[in-house]
Amino acid sequence: MTGIATQTDRLILREWGEGDSDRFYAVMNTPAVMRYLGGVQDRAKWDAAAGRILGFQRDYGHTFWLLERKEDGELLGFCGLKRVNAEGTPLKGEFEIGWRLRESAWGQGY
């Protein structure tokens, strides 16, 4: 079982667990969602990014955690804090807040 970071009346923000990368890839790797994030990614590139997210969870105790709708357990996306890890930026090592929601969750007030 994965740990819950926090929850609201409608959402659960939780750690990544077994099989989550597959679920996330299926609903998030779409042209609309990835439009400003480099476009739809092949599975190898996606898995490399997921590995970095899990590494932040393991090494720092926080990451871009998964967002699930409490009502039905549907995966909506992620949000949270992580360390900037992009090369060539003076922000490397600083905190970054981020989120990504599947298209069907847009405009729902999440």
All heavy atoms as an XYZ file, in Angstrom:
884
protein
N       0.838     -1.180      0.000
C       0.000      0.000      0.000
C       0.877      1.235      0.000
O       1.905      1.284      0.653
C      -0.896     -0.019      1.235
C      -1.700      1.234      1.403
S      -3.400      0.827      1.734
C      -4.058      2.447      1.846
N       0.467      2.243     -0.740
C       1.223      3.480     -0.823
C       0.777      4.446      0.253
O      -0.369      4.439      0.687
C       1.038      4.130     -2.204
O      -0.355      4.325     -2.442
C       1.627      3.272     -3.295
N       1.699      5.279      0.688
C       1.397      6.254      1.717
C       0.622      7.435      1.170
O       0.828      7.861      0.038
N      -0.266      7.948      1.982
C      -1.038      9.126      1.616
C      -0.325     10.351      2.160
O      -0.031     10.424      3.359
C      -2.473      9.047      2.164
C      -3.217      7.895      1.485
C      -3.217     10.366      1.976
C      -4.618      7.650      2.007
N      -0.039     11.309      1.278
C       0.610     12.553      1.698
C      -0.409     13.462      2.380
O      -0.154     14.014      3.434
C       1.241     13.251      0.501
N      -1.568     13.595      1.764
C      -2.657     14.391      2.328
C      -3.924     14.074      1.549
O      -3.891     13.407      0.521
C      -2.344     15.906      2.303
O      -3.276     16.610      3.119
C      -2.350     16.460      0.896
N      -5.047     14.566      2.043
C      -6.301     14.380      1.322
C      -7.244     15.539      1.627
O      -7.087     16.225      2.622
C      -6.940     13.043      1.635
C      -7.143     12.718      3.086
C      -7.616     11.293      3.263
O      -8.562     10.857      2.631
N      -6.946     10.558      4.137
N      -8.178     15.722      0.720
C      -9.228     16.723      0.877
C     -10.564     15.991      0.792
O     -10.596     14.764      0.721
C      -9.154     17.792     -0.229
O      -9.527     17.192     -1.485
C      -7.765     18.399     -0.339
N     -11.645     16.726      0.764
C     -12.951     16.088      0.611
C     -13.064     15.331     -0.704
O     -13.769     14.328     -0.791
C     -14.073     17.129      0.681
C     -14.245     17.712      2.066
O     -13.797     17.077      3.044
O     -14.828     18.804      2.172
N     -12.356     15.797     -1.748
C     -12.490     15.188     -3.071
C     -11.269     14.430     -3.563
O     -11.372     13.617     -4.474
C     -12.819     16.263     -4.113
C     -14.122     16.968     -3.876
C     -14.547     17.837     -5.040
N     -13.553     18.838     -5.398
C     -13.491     19.428     -6.587
N     -14.330     19.116     -7.538
N     -12.580     20.339     -6.837
N     -10.100     14.697     -2.998
C      -8.861     14.171     -3.564
C      -7.988     13.474     -2.543
O      -8.002     13.808     -1.358
C      -8.044     15.311     -4.174
C      -8.661     16.073     -5.324
C      -7.794     17.274     -5.673
C      -8.847     15.179     -6.527
N      -7.198     12.538     -3.053
C      -6.123     11.910     -2.286
C      -4.827     12.222     -3.025
O      -4.719     12.019     -4.230
C      -6.317     10.384     -2.189
C      -7.571     10.063     -1.384
C      -5.083      9.727     -1.576
C      -7.931      8.598     -1.382
N      -3.859     12.741     -2.299
C      -2.524     12.997     -2.815
C      -1.633     11.934     -2.186
O      -1.512     11.877     -0.962
C      -2.084     14.398     -2.401
C      -0.776     14.943     -2.923
C      -0.844     15.133     -4.430
C      -0.479     16.275     -2.246
N      -1.048     11.039     -3.023
C      -0.349      9.886     -2.463
C       0.944      9.581     -3.194
O       1.192     10.061     -4.299
C      -1.253      8.660     -2.478
C      -1.554      8.128     -3.873
C      -2.174      6.738     -3.783
N      -2.495      6.187     -5.078
C      -1.642      5.565     -5.886
N      -0.377      5.451     -5.557
N      -2.045      5.069     -7.038
N       1.743      8.753     -2.528
C       2.995      8.284     -3.102
C       2.729      7.392     -4.322
O       1.653      6.813     -4.455
C       3.776      7.472     -2.074
C       4.240      8.265     -0.892
C       4.938      7.401      0.141
O       4.755      6.157      0.132
O       5.660      7.973      0.967
N       3.742      7.281     -5.155
C       3.690      6.374     -6.284
C       3.895      4.944     -5.786
O       4.641      4.704     -4.849
C       4.797      6.705     -7.280
C       4.612      8.001     -7.992
C       4.739      9.249     -7.447
C       4.276      8.186     -9.354
N       4.491     10.196     -8.405
C       4.210      9.572     -9.584
C       4.025      7.310    -10.399
C       3.909     10.102    -10.832
C       3.723      7.840    -11.644
C       3.667      9.221    -11.850
N       3.245      3.996     -6.443
C       3.395      2.594     -6.102
C       3.492      1.732     -7.342
O       3.555      2.226     -8.477
N       3.489      0.448     -7.133
C       3.579     -0.533     -8.214
C       2.458     -0.332     -9.221
O       1.297     -0.220     -8.847
C       3.496     -1.941     -7.612
C       3.892     -3.039     -8.547
C       5.379     -3.065     -8.824
O       6.157     -2.729     -7.914
O       5.748     -3.422     -9.949
N       2.787     -0.275    -10.503
C       1.802     -0.151    -11.563
C       1.328      1.260    -11.843
O       0.623      1.493    -12.825
N       1.708      2.219    -10.995
C       1.233      3.589    -11.200
C       1.793      4.229    -12.462
O       1.118      5.013    -13.115
C       1.558      4.470     -9.991
C       0.653      4.186     -8.818
O      -0.502      3.757     -9.029
O       1.104      4.402     -7.675
N       3.023      3.903    -12.809
C       3.607      4.473    -14.021
C       2.800      4.055    -15.249
O       2.562      4.863    -16.149
C       5.067      4.046    -14.174
O       5.649      4.680    -15.288
N       2.336      2.805    -15.280
C       1.514      2.336    -16.401
C       0.188      3.087    -16.460
O      -0.243      3.516    -17.535
C       1.229      0.837    -16.280
C       2.468     -0.019    -16.467
O       3.426      0.442    -17.125
O       2.478     -1.141    -15.953
N      -0.454      3.250    -15.315
C      -1.732      3.985    -15.262
C      -1.536      5.428    -15.697
O      -2.326      5.968    -16.462
C      -2.309      3.969    -13.843
C      -2.864      2.661    -13.383
C      -3.385      2.727    -11.952
N      -4.482      3.678    -11.815
C      -4.797      4.290    -10.678
N      -4.093      4.094     -9.576
N      -5.815      5.122    -10.633
N      -0.483      6.045    -15.183
C      -0.206      7.442    -15.489
C       0.062      7.612    -16.978
O      -0.477      8.511    -17.614
C       0.992      7.907    -14.649
C       1.137      9.388    -14.560
C       0.371     10.121    -13.665
C       2.048     10.056    -15.348
C       0.507     11.493    -13.566
C       2.202     11.422    -15.254
C       1.426     12.148    -14.359
N       0.881      6.754    -17.539
C       1.221      6.802    -18.964
C      -0.036      6.700    -19.821
O      -0.194      7.441    -20.791
C       2.189      5.664    -19.291
C       2.692      5.634    -20.709
C       3.742      6.444    -21.108
C       2.139      4.771    -21.648
C       4.225      6.413    -22.404
C       2.615      4.722    -22.946
C       3.661      5.550    -23.322
O       4.128      5.512    -24.613
N      -0.940      5.830    -19.443
C      -2.152      5.588    -20.237
C      -3.062      6.811    -20.308
O      -3.683      7.057    -21.339
C      -2.932      4.397    -19.663
N      -3.148      7.589    -19.237
C      -4.099      8.711    -19.228
C      -3.439     10.071    -19.425
O      -4.128     11.045    -19.726
C      -4.958      8.741    -17.940
C      -5.791      7.490    -17.824
C      -4.127      8.967    -16.700
N      -2.121     10.150    -19.278
C      -1.456     11.446    -19.329
C      -0.627     11.683    -20.582
O      -0.348     12.819    -20.922
C      -0.547     11.611    -18.105
C      -1.281     11.541    -16.791
S      -2.455     12.873    -16.548
C      -1.348     14.217    -16.287
N      -0.222     10.652    -21.263
C       0.659     10.801    -22.421
C      -0.178     10.997    -23.685
O      -0.183     10.174    -24.589
C       1.581      9.582    -22.546
C       2.733      9.849    -23.474
O       3.238     10.947    -23.556
N       3.159      8.819    -24.175
N      -0.906     12.110    -23.694
C      -1.789     12.433    -24.819
C      -1.330     13.738    -25.453
O      -0.659     14.552    -24.806
C      -3.243     12.597    -24.342
O      -3.326     13.770    -23.515
C      -3.728     11.369    -23.576
N      -1.683     13.979    -26.709
C      -1.278     15.233    -27.348
C      -1.731     16.478    -26.579
O      -0.968     17.439    -26.456
C      -1.950     15.153    -28.725
C      -2.064     13.689    -28.997
C      -2.357     13.071    -27.656
N      -2.935     16.472    -26.043
C      -3.429     17.652    -25.323
C      -2.646     17.904    -24.043
O      -2.223     19.032    -23.770
C      -4.920     17.506    -25.019
N      -2.442     16.882    -23.249
C      -1.734     17.040    -21.974
C      -0.261     17.379    -22.207
O       0.312     18.218    -21.516
C      -1.871     15.773    -21.112
C      -0.973     15.841    -19.875
C      -3.317     15.557    -20.692
N       0.358     16.758    -23.179
C       1.791     16.914    -23.400
C       2.136     18.042    -24.374
O       3.295     18.222    -24.722
C       2.368     15.577    -23.899
C       2.217     14.442    -22.904
S       2.992     14.759    -21.309
C       4.710     14.765    -21.797
N       1.160     18.812    -24.770
C       1.344     19.855    -25.778
C       2.516     20.781    -25.469
O       3.307     21.107    -26.357
C       0.055     20.664    -25.911
C       0.152     21.767    -26.927
C      -1.169     22.471    -27.067
N      -1.063     23.553    -28.037
C      -2.007     24.419    -28.274
N      -3.157     24.331    -27.625
N      -1.835     25.366    -29.157
N       2.641     21.250    -24.253
C       3.702     22.190    -23.884
C       4.824     21.514    -23.099
O       5.662     22.194    -22.510
C       3.118     23.339    -23.069
C       2.073     24.110    -23.826
C       0.724     23.986    -23.513
C       2.419     24.938    -24.890
C      -0.247     24.673    -24.218
C       1.455     25.630    -25.612
C       0.129     25.495    -25.263
O      -0.826     26.178    -25.971
N       4.833     20.199    -23.093
C       5.808     19.438    -22.316
C       6.659     18.536    -23.202
O       7.104     17.473    -22.776
C       5.077     18.602    -21.251
C       4.233     19.411    -20.267
C       3.334     18.505    -19.456
C       5.135     20.248    -19.368
N       6.842     18.931    -24.437
C       7.684     18.173    -25.351
C       6.958     17.175    -26.221
O       7.575     16.430    -26.960
N       5.636     17.140    -26.134
C       4.856     16.237    -26.966
C       4.764     14.833    -26.385
O       5.380     14.515    -25.367
N       3.964     14.009    -27.027
C       3.784     12.613    -26.609
C       5.152     11.940    -26.593
O       5.965     12.131    -27.494
C       2.815     11.890    -27.570
C       2.760     10.410    -27.280
C       1.424     12.508    -27.475
N       5.412     11.171    -25.526
C       6.722     10.554    -25.338
C       6.664      9.051    -25.544
O       5.650      8.414    -25.236
C       7.225     10.845    -23.923
C       7.418     12.316    -23.659
C       7.824     12.607    -22.235
O       7.897     11.730    -21.396
N       8.097     13.868    -21.956
N       7.767      8.499    -26.046
C       7.835      7.040    -26.135
C       8.016      6.477    -24.731
O       8.333      7.187    -23.781
C       8.940      6.574    -27.080
C      10.344      6.919    -26.611
O      10.617      6.908    -25.387
O      11.188      7.192    -27.479
N       7.797      5.203    -24.598
C       7.772      4.582    -23.276
C       9.124      4.661    -22.559
O       9.173      4.860    -21.343
C       7.309      3.119    -23.409
C       7.025      2.456    -22.087
C       5.949      3.237    -21.322
N       5.919      2.918    -19.929
C       4.894      2.366    -19.296
N       3.786      2.079    -19.946
N       4.955      2.111    -18.017
N      10.225      4.559    -23.283
C      11.539      4.619    -22.643
C      11.773      5.989    -22.000
O      12.246      6.073    -20.856
C      12.634      4.308    -23.656
N      11.430      7.048    -22.702
C      11.593      8.396    -22.160
C      10.664      8.595    -20.962
O      11.038      9.200    -19.953
C      11.317      9.434    -23.244
C      11.675     10.830    -22.855
C      11.576     11.780    -24.047
C      12.008     13.174    -23.649
N      11.949     14.105    -24.770
N       9.460      8.090    -21.081
C       8.479      8.197    -19.993
C       8.967      7.471    -18.742
O       8.904      7.999    -17.640
C       7.142      7.614    -20.456
C       6.034      7.896    -19.520
C       5.657      7.137    -18.454
C       5.170      9.024    -19.531
N       4.595      7.721    -17.811
C       4.284      8.881    -18.464
C       5.056     10.131    -20.362
C       3.284      9.808    -18.190
C       4.064     11.052    -20.094
C       3.193     10.885    -19.022
N       9.457      6.257    -18.921
C       9.931      5.464    -17.779
C      11.138      6.117    -17.104
O      11.272      6.053    -15.881
C      10.259      4.042    -18.205
C       9.010      3.212    -18.472
O       7.913      3.607    -18.030
O       9.133      2.169    -19.134
N      11.999      6.766    -17.886
C      13.147      7.467    -17.305
C      12.665      8.609    -16.410
O      13.173      8.806    -15.303
C      14.062      7.987    -18.401
N      11.669      9.357    -16.873
C      11.114     10.450    -16.067
C      10.449      9.907    -14.807
O      10.603     10.473    -13.715
C      10.116     11.263    -16.892
N       9.721      8.813    -14.923
C       9.070      8.203    -13.761
C      10.114      7.754    -12.744
O       9.918      7.902    -11.539
C       8.198      7.027    -14.197
N      11.233      7.245    -13.213
C      12.310      6.840    -12.315
C      12.868      8.014    -11.528
O      13.169      7.891    -10.332
N      12.982      9.170    -12.185
C      13.461     10.363    -11.485
C      12.456     10.807    -10.423
O      12.832     11.183     -9.315
C      13.735     11.495    -12.477
C      14.982     11.263    -13.317
C      15.384     12.474    -14.116
N      14.350     12.961    -15.002
C      14.108     12.506    -16.230
N      14.836     11.516    -16.716
N      13.157     13.031    -16.976
N      11.166     10.735    -10.750
C      10.124     11.115     -9.784
C      10.182     10.206     -8.566
O      10.112     10.659     -7.428
C       8.733     11.087    -10.448
C       8.600     12.273    -11.397
C       7.620     11.097     -9.408
C       7.345     12.258    -12.254
N      10.328      8.902     -8.786
C      10.440      7.955     -7.668
C      11.709      8.203     -6.864
O      11.717      8.046     -5.642
C      10.401      6.523     -8.182
C       9.064      6.066     -8.739
C       9.196      4.696     -9.389
C       8.004      6.058     -7.671
N      12.773      8.607     -7.531
C      14.015      8.920     -6.840
C      13.854     10.101     -5.895
O      14.377     10.094     -4.774
N      13.121     11.104     -6.324
C      12.856     12.247     -5.441
C      12.042     11.803     -4.233
O      12.306     12.232     -3.109
C      12.113     13.359     -6.179
C      12.978     14.129     -7.138
C      12.712     14.114     -8.491
C      14.057     14.868     -6.677
C      13.507     14.828     -9.373
C      14.852     15.580     -7.551
C      14.587     15.563     -8.910
N      11.063     10.954     -4.456
C      10.251     10.435     -3.346
C      11.142      9.696     -2.351
O      11.051      9.909     -1.142
C       9.174      9.510     -3.910
C       8.245      8.892     -2.876
C       7.139      8.099     -3.544
O       6.210      8.674     -4.089
N       7.243      6.780     -3.518
N      12.028      8.869     -2.860
C      12.923      8.074     -2.011
C      13.966      8.955     -1.305
O      14.188      8.829     -0.109
C      13.638      7.035     -2.877
C      14.621      6.155     -2.141
C      15.536      5.380     -3.083
N      16.371      6.320     -3.843
C      16.397      6.375     -5.175
N      15.673      5.561     -5.912
N      17.175      7.248     -5.796
N      14.595      9.872     -2.047
C      15.723     10.632     -1.517
C      15.333     11.828     -0.656
O      16.076     12.199      0.250
C      16.610     11.123     -2.662
C      17.241      9.984     -3.451
O      17.286      8.836     -2.928
O      17.680     10.225     -4.586
N      14.192     12.448     -0.953
C      13.817     13.684     -0.263
C      12.513     13.593      0.534
O      12.193     14.489      1.296
C      13.694     14.842     -1.266
C      14.967     15.118     -2.017
C      15.071     14.810     -3.368
C      16.068     15.675     -1.380
C      16.237     15.059     -4.067
C      17.241     15.928     -2.068
C      17.323     15.615     -3.415
O      18.478     15.860     -4.100
N      11.739     12.539      0.294
C      10.482     12.400      1.016
C       9.338     13.187      0.408
O       8.250     13.247      0.967
N       9.587     13.795     -0.742
C       8.529     14.510     -1.458
C       8.825     14.430     -2.952
O       9.961     14.186     -3.359
C       8.429     15.975     -0.999
C       9.704     16.735     -1.173
N      10.077     17.292     -2.364
C      10.701     17.001     -0.301
C      11.247     17.902     -2.223
N      11.644     17.730     -0.972
N       7.805     14.623     -3.733
C       7.939     14.542     -5.184
C       6.664     15.104     -5.796
O       5.880     15.774     -5.120
C       8.173     13.075     -5.622
O       8.543     13.048     -7.005
C       6.969     12.187     -5.382
N       6.449     14.857     -7.067
C       5.147     15.128     -7.677
C       4.280     13.913     -7.378
O       4.369     12.887     -8.033
C       5.277     15.338     -9.187
C       6.004     16.600     -9.580
C       6.669     16.664    -10.783
C       6.001     17.711     -8.770
C       7.319     17.825    -11.171
C       6.655     18.875     -9.141
C       7.319     18.928    -10.347
N       3.471     14.006     -6.327
C       2.633     12.894     -5.892
C       1.416     12.727     -6.790
O       0.947     13.669     -7.431
C       2.170     13.108     -4.454
C       3.242     12.901     -3.440
C       4.060     11.810     -3.316
C       3.615     13.789     -2.400
N       4.909     11.964     -2.250
C       4.665     13.178     -1.669
C       3.170     15.044     -1.995
C       5.264     13.774     -0.586
C       3.776     15.640     -0.908
C       4.809     15.003     -0.212
N       0.882     11.533     -6.801
C      -0.298     11.235     -7.604
C      -1.545     11.842     -6.980
O      -1.694     11.867     -5.760
C      -0.485      9.728     -7.736
C       0.566      9.029     -8.584
C       0.316      7.532     -8.589
C       0.591      9.571     -9.993
N      -2.434     12.293     -7.830
C      -3.744     12.814     -7.428
C      -4.803     11.822     -7.867
O      -4.917     11.512     -9.046
C      -4.041     14.136     -8.139
C      -3.486     15.399     -7.562
C      -3.769     16.555     -8.517
C      -4.074     15.685     -6.212
N      -5.564     11.331     -6.912
C      -6.682     10.440     -7.219
C      -7.976     11.058     -6.719
O      -8.001     11.674     -5.650
C      -6.511      9.089     -6.534
C      -5.428      8.246     -7.117
C      -5.324      6.891     -6.442
O      -5.765      6.728     -5.290
O      -4.792      5.989     -7.087
N      -9.021     10.866     -7.503
C     -10.346     11.306     -7.067
C     -10.813     10.336     -5.990
O     -10.824      9.129     -6.183
C     -11.301     11.331     -8.255
C     -12.613     12.001     -7.950
C     -13.459     12.254     -9.187
N     -13.377     11.186    -10.165
C     -13.262     11.392    -11.478
N     -13.229     12.603    -11.977
N     -13.202     10.370    -12.302
N     -11.173     10.854     -4.846
C     -11.557     10.032     -3.703
C     -12.817      9.216     -4.007
O     -12.936      8.062     -3.589
C     -11.793     10.921     -2.480
C     -11.800     10.184     -1.172
C     -12.045     11.126     -0.010
C     -10.771     11.610      0.589
N     -10.984     12.380      1.836
N     -13.744      9.786     -4.719
C     -15.041      9.166     -5.018
C     -14.902      7.803     -5.699
O     -15.618      6.862     -5.364
C     -15.849     10.134     -5.894
C     -17.100      9.607     -6.488
C     -17.735     10.628     -7.444
O     -17.195     11.723     -7.624
O     -18.782     10.293     -7.993
N     -13.962      7.705     -6.663
C     -13.879      6.468     -7.442
C     -12.452      5.951     -7.659
O     -12.255      4.973     -8.360
C     -14.570      6.643     -8.794
C     -13.987      7.770     -9.624
O     -12.962      8.363     -9.212
O     -14.561      8.075    -10.689
N     -11.456      6.611     -7.064
C     -10.077      6.173     -7.210
C      -9.455      6.475     -8.554
O      -8.353      6.007     -8.855
N     -10.132      7.262     -9.376
C      -9.624      7.581    -10.712
C      -8.373      8.442    -10.611
O      -8.318      9.411     -9.864
C     -10.695      8.309    -11.521
C     -10.361      8.471    -12.982
C     -10.245      7.156    -13.729
O     -10.983      6.204    -13.419
O      -9.392      7.084    -14.639
N      -7.339      8.081    -11.364
C      -6.096      8.831    -11.401
C      -6.306     10.103    -12.225
O      -6.696     10.034    -13.394
C      -4.996      7.978    -12.023
C      -3.636      8.627    -12.175
C      -3.064      8.990    -10.814
C      -2.704      7.696    -12.912
N      -6.075     11.250    -11.601
C      -6.304     12.536    -12.270
C      -5.025     13.207    -12.723
O      -5.048     14.048    -13.620
C      -7.061     13.487    -11.341
C      -8.429     13.012    -10.885
C      -9.041     14.029     -9.929
C      -9.341     12.763    -12.077
N      -3.900     12.869    -12.098
C      -2.645     13.513    -12.460
C      -1.667     13.489    -11.317
O      -1.673     12.576    -10.509
N      -0.834     14.538    -11.246
C       0.085     14.670    -10.129
C       0.241     16.122     -9.736
O      -0.089     17.028    -10.502
C       1.435     14.009    -10.385
C       2.341     14.637    -11.424
C       2.535     16.007    -11.543
C       3.083     13.833    -12.269
C       3.412     16.559    -12.463
C       3.958     14.362    -13.201
C       4.121     15.728    -13.291
N       0.743     16.352     -8.531
C       1.156     17.676     -8.096
C       2.074     17.516     -6.902
O       2.104     16.474     -6.255
C      -0.036     18.576     -7.765
S      -0.866     18.202     -6.233
N       2.836     18.547     -6.626
C       3.718     18.498     -5.476
C       4.952     19.344     -5.643
O       4.985     20.267     -6.460
N       5.972     18.997     -4.866
C       7.256     19.684     -4.867
C       8.356     18.699     -5.205
O       8.324     17.547     -4.784
C       7.564     20.250     -3.477
C       6.659     21.327     -2.939
C       6.994     21.588     -1.476
C       6.807     22.601     -3.743
N       9.332     19.170     -5.949
C      10.535     18.389     -6.184
C      11.698     19.356     -6.353
O      11.507     20.561     -6.418
C      10.396     17.473     -7.398
C      10.463     18.161     -8.738
C      10.603     17.132     -9.846
C      10.989     17.714    -11.179
N      12.297     18.357    -11.244
N      12.890     18.821     -6.403
C      14.081     19.630     -6.636
C      14.262     19.817     -8.145
O      14.077     18.877     -8.910
C      15.325     18.952     -6.069
C      15.278     18.734     -4.584
C      15.575     19.995     -3.853
N      15.587     19.742     -2.421
C      16.053     20.595     -1.550
N      16.542     21.741     -1.937
N      16.017     20.313     -0.274
N      14.626     21.020     -8.556
C      14.929     21.271     -9.972
C      16.157     20.436    -10.319
O      17.172     20.485     -9.620
C      15.205     22.771    -10.218
C      15.650     22.998    -11.651
C      13.971     23.599     -9.902
N      16.038     19.658    -11.385
C      17.149     18.797    -11.775
C      17.596     19.031    -13.214
O      18.423     18.293    -13.726
C      16.792     17.320    -11.563
C      15.601     16.881    -12.390
O      14.762     17.684    -12.783
N      15.513     15.593    -12.640
N      17.091     20.075    -13.846
C      17.487     20.381    -15.219
C      18.885     20.989    -15.228
O      19.192     21.882    -14.438
C      16.487     21.348    -15.848
N      19.709     20.496    -16.121
C      21.058     21.041    -16.268
C      20.982     22.422    -16.913
O      20.055     22.717    -17.662
C      21.913     20.102    -17.135
C      22.158     18.746    -16.522
C      22.966     18.810    -15.237
O      23.779     19.747    -15.057
O      22.782     17.912    -14.397
N      21.951     23.258    -16.612
C      22.063     24.554    -17.274
C      21.146     25.632    -16.738
O      20.935     26.640    -17.408
N      20.574     25.439    -15.572
C      19.734     26.479    -14.982
C      20.298     26.850    -13.611
O      20.750     25.975    -12.871
C      18.264     26.024    -14.844
O      17.533     27.040    -14.154
C      18.137     24.725    -14.087
N      20.265     28.137    -13.274
C      20.739     28.529    -11.944
C      19.804     28.064    -10.828
O      20.140     28.174     -9.657
C      20.779     30.065    -12.026
C      19.834     30.428    -13.111
C      19.871     29.283    -14.087
N      18.667     27.512    -11.181
C      17.702     27.036    -10.194
C      17.954     25.589     -9.765
O      17.256     25.079     -8.890
C      16.281     27.159    -10.740
C      15.820     28.576    -11.053
C      14.444     28.558    -11.704
C      15.821     29.435     -9.801
N      18.933     24.951    -10.365
C      19.182     23.543    -10.039
C      19.345     23.370     -8.526
O      20.076     24.092     -7.881
C      20.413     23.019    -10.766
C      20.573     21.531    -10.589
C      21.586     20.945    -11.519
C      21.608     19.443    -11.285
N      22.554     18.785    -12.129
N      18.606     22.409     -7.977
C      18.630     22.130     -6.555
C      17.582     22.880     -5.753
O      17.322     22.540     -4.609
N      16.981     23.892     -6.348
C      15.923     24.658     -5.676
C      14.607     23.885     -5.779
O      14.464     22.954     -6.556
C      15.772     26.041     -6.314
C      17.000     26.903     -6.193
C      17.340     27.291     -4.773
O      16.414     27.447     -3.957
O      18.535     27.430     -4.475
N      13.625     24.316     -4.998
C      12.314     23.676     -5.060
C      11.532     24.125     -6.281
O      11.599     25.282     -6.687
C      11.486     23.995     -3.806
C      11.897     23.199     -2.617
C      12.661     23.775     -1.620
C      11.540     21.870     -2.503
C      13.055     23.033     -0.524
C      11.924     21.125     -1.404
C      12.694     21.711     -0.412
N      10.799     23.194     -6.838
C       9.904     23.439     -7.963
C       8.531     22.901     -7.587
O       8.410     21.785     -7.096
C      10.432     22.686     -9.192
C       9.520     22.693    -10.376
C      10.043     21.843    -11.527
O      11.059     21.139    -11.371
O       9.411     21.879    -12.585
N       7.519     23.725     -7.784
C       6.148     23.245     -7.603
C       5.623     22.886     -8.981
O       5.900     23.583     -9.956
C       5.255     24.280     -6.899
C       3.888     23.687     -6.587
C       5.134     25.550     -7.717
C       3.036     24.542     -5.678
N       4.919     21.772     -9.072
C       4.434     21.356    -10.377
C       3.154     20.571    -10.278
O       2.808     20.032     -9.215
N       2.439     20.529    -11.378
C       1.217     19.754    -11.465
C       0.956     19.417    -12.923
O       1.449     20.082    -13.830
C       0.024     20.521    -10.887
C      -0.254     21.810    -11.595
C      -1.085     22.021    -12.665
C       0.325     23.084    -11.309
N      -1.058     23.333    -13.055
C      -0.200     24.007    -12.226
C       1.252     23.533    -10.362
C       0.169     25.352    -12.227
C       1.601     24.870    -10.372
C       1.051     25.753    -11.280
N       0.228     18.366    -13.122
C      -0.219     17.947    -14.457
C      -1.509     17.172    -14.251
O      -1.567     16.264    -13.429
C       0.838     17.054    -15.095
C       0.554     16.736    -16.545
C       1.620     15.848    -17.145
N       2.965     16.361    -16.932
C       4.069     15.673    -17.221
N       3.989     14.455    -17.737
N       5.264     16.184    -16.995
N      -2.531     17.543    -14.978
C      -3.824     16.875    -14.873
C      -4.233     16.307    -16.218
O      -3.985     16.916    -17.264
C      -4.903     17.857    -14.405
C      -4.732     18.453    -13.022
C      -5.820     19.481    -12.754
C      -4.751     17.374    -11.961
N      -4.895     15.171    -16.175
C      -5.445     14.592    -17.406
C      -6.504     15.537    -17.954
O      -7.115     16.314    -17.219
C      -5.992     13.199    -17.144
C      -7.207     13.206    -16.230
C      -7.639     11.842    -15.763
N      -8.185     11.057    -16.838
C      -8.440      9.762    -16.747
N      -8.221      9.117    -15.624
N      -8.924      9.115    -17.757
N      -6.718     15.473    -19.238
C      -7.615     16.425    -19.908
C      -9.028     16.408    -19.335
O      -9.648     17.458    -19.176
C      -7.629     16.124    -21.411
C      -8.290     17.192    -22.232
C      -8.149     16.945    -23.718
O      -7.602     15.900    -24.138
O      -8.615     17.810    -24.480
N      -9.554     15.251    -18.977
C     -10.921     15.179    -18.456
C     -11.058     15.829    -17.082
O     -12.168     16.078    -16.619
C     -11.403     13.725    -18.399
O     -10.620     12.977    -17.488
N      -9.932     16.138    -16.409
C      -9.967     16.802    -15.102
C      -9.854     18.324    -15.214
O     -10.044     19.023    -14.237
C      -8.851     16.266    -14.212
N      -9.539     18.809    -16.412
C      -9.406     20.255    -16.595
C     -10.742     20.944    -16.343
O     -11.791     20.435    -16.705
C      -8.944     20.574    -18.005
C      -7.574     20.041    -18.367
C      -6.681     19.412    -17.550
C      -6.988     20.063    -19.650
N      -5.555     19.048    -18.248
C      -5.713     19.437    -19.540
C      -7.378     20.532    -20.888
C      -4.858     19.300    -20.629
C      -6.523     20.387    -21.975
C      -5.278     19.782    -21.838
N     -10.692     22.083    -15.700
C     -11.902     22.870    -15.462
C     -12.813     22.349    -14.352
O     -13.930     22.814    -14.204
N     -12.331     21.389    -13.561
C     -13.135     20.788    -12.500
C     -12.816     21.345    -11.113
O     -13.357     20.872    -10.112
C     -12.943     19.264    -12.495
C     -13.237     18.590    -13.800
C     -14.680     18.771    -14.257
O     -15.605     18.562    -13.476
N     -14.853     19.206    -15.486
N     -11.929     22.318    -11.041
C     -11.592     22.930     -9.758
C     -10.650     22.115     -8.897
O     -10.562     22.331     -7.703
N      -9.918     21.182     -9.505
C      -8.961     20.398     -8.736
C      -7.693     21.176     -8.561
O      -6.958     21.048     -7.697
C      -8.635     19.062     -9.425
C      -9.820     18.134     -9.545
C     -10.288     17.740    -10.778
C     -10.452     17.666     -8.413
C     -11.374     16.881    -10.888
C     -11.542     16.815     -8.509
C     -11.991     16.431     -9.759
O     -13.051     15.590     -9.868
